[in-house]
Amino acid sequence: DTAVSQTPKYLVTQMGNDKSIKCEQNLGHDTMYWYKQDSKKFLKIMFSYNNKELIINETVPNRFSPKSPDKAHLNLHINSLELGDSAVYFCASSNPGGRSYEQYFGPGTRLTVT
Amino acid sequence: GESVGLHLPTLSVQEGDNSIINCAYSNSASDYFIWYKQESGKGPQFIIDIRSNMDKRQGQRVTVLLNKTVKHLSLQIAATQPGDSAVYFCAEMRRMNTGNQFYFGTGTSLTVIP
């Protein structure tokens, strides 16, 4: 069973379009995250959700909006896509409070904006 | 073989040799650290973690060393195998009022030569 899943795996779109990436975790975790990984493999956190509430909102453009319909899902919606949005986006989840703060990552969504 | 983290993002080692991957972190208040392994086309995967009250922790074929004085972290892989080829990230956790936030290093690409 896949712990953290993302769809789609690849997304190619034109500038100016609006797109969404979906994420689901079946681990029962309380916290979910979105990360952006650029072409140099640098990973940067974008958002974090805990029990459906945004608890960390990094300084990302407001064209990006996370939406969490329930604890198991955290979707990422992007408006007016720009060339610089091209990257791999990773969803992750964790259950902080125990011994480990390990984050479980999804397989990533490679977004290409043309 | 040994990397110097940010200044040498690639490391090549012969199969069977030991590997050392280094990481410098920035915040002296960080009290928890994780090493992740990212294989091509996949999301990062947890390897080992360490709290700041420890200076060494061992796992299966891996050892993490923490030097808080110089804010340095290293991952040692014993008897490196071809399956160890991947990008390795260290991540430091900072406790914020809004929740725990992870900051990732730039990563080191390890290539194991058969």
Interface residues (C-beta under 8 A of the other chain):
Chain A: V4 T31 K40 K41 F42 L43 K44 I45 S48 N50 I55 I56 F90 A92 P96 S100 Y101 E102 Q103 Y104 F105 G106 P107 G108
Chain B: Y32 I34 Q38 G41 K42 G43 P44 Q45 F46 D49 V87 F89 M93 M96 T98 G99 N100 Q101 F102 Y103 F104 T106 G107 S109
